[in-house]
C-alpha cells in the first residue's frame, strides 16, 4: 500500500521578495552584451598591458617587438573592419558622418604599418625613441578607434 506523505510547505512572507530580488539581480548580472564602459575599461587595460610589455623589449629583441606590434595592429585592423561593417548597416545619415572617421582610422593604421616597417632602420641609439614613438602611435590609433566605436554606438541604437 503506497504511503502518501504530504508535508506542508510554508514560506515566510519575507522570503518571496528576497527570492524575487535575487532572481532579478542574477538576471541583470548575466547580461551577455558587455556595456560600452566595460568594453572601454577592457580596452584601456589591454593598452596598459601592451605598453608595459613594450617597455621590456631591448634593442636585441627588435624582431620580437615588431612581431608583437604586428599582432596588435592586425587585431586593430580586424576591429576597424568590424566597425566598417556596422557603419554600412546603419542609416544613411550615420554612414555619411562615419565614413570620414573610418577613412581617418584606416589612414592612421596605415601610418602605423609604415612606421613599424621602419624598425629595421632603428639603431641602438634610436631604439628607445622608436619604441616610444611607435607606442604613442599605437595608443593614438586605439584611442581614435574607441572614440569612433563609442560615437557609432551613440548614433545607432542596438
PEHU-V981003 format. One line per field, one symbol per residue. ss: DSSP state (H for helix, E for strand, L for the rest). A space follows every 10 residues. Layout:
ss: ???
This chain:
ss: LLLLLLLLLL LLHHHHHHHH HHHHHHHHHL LLLLLHHHHH HHHHHHHHHH HHHHHLLLHH HHHHHHHHHH HHHHHHHHHH HHHHHHHHLL LHHHHHHHHH HHHHHHHHHH HHHHHHHHHH HLLLLLHHHH HHHHHHHHHH HHHHHHHHHH HHHHHLLL
